[in-house]
């Protein structure tokens, strides 16, 4: 969508249960995501379209865009949010429903995170030892995995994260690449983040097994 800077825009969402009945109480966590203009690829993800579309985003919008805005729970099954952007441009706006319990995972039968996932599930524990076993039902090598979700800290302080893996991986926090060991193996990596209590952060982890 096209957006004009400093113009406040409001969005109100009405939620429904699985049977299509409108909810009359709140309690869910909805977030508004604002990103550079993108297209939904075969991976069902929003890929930047700078080189794929003639109406590509103004690069100046880049990192100045807010990426996550929690929606306000009105307590009646409706949720609302207001936002504006710093400069004119073309942006993508989406609403995400968050659920507790782990990171959403997509497993691919290739090392490039390409195409439709072979497996989609929620991984509650982020600690795997596959050895010589299969990562998907079809493959144990040349597989890639994409984990994404929200991270919330119980206290405001510095948190140290330790990452180890074979072969490559990279970690994004709030859309910024914070750990890049995609094309090397197998040194452990450390990431220190200053997190605020009860604040939600985007986390994305990508892994490939060669």
Secondary structure, DSSP 8 states (H G I E B T S, - for coil): -EE-TT--EEEEEE-B-TTS-B--S---EEEEEEEESEEE-TTSSEEE-TTT-TT---TTTGGGS---EE-EE-SSSEEEEEE--SS-EEEEEEEEEE-SSSEEEEEESSTT--SS-SEEEEES------TTS-SSSS-SSSEEEEEEEEEEBSSSEEEEEEE--SSEEEEEETTEEEEEETT-----EEEEEEE-BT-EEEEEEEEEE-
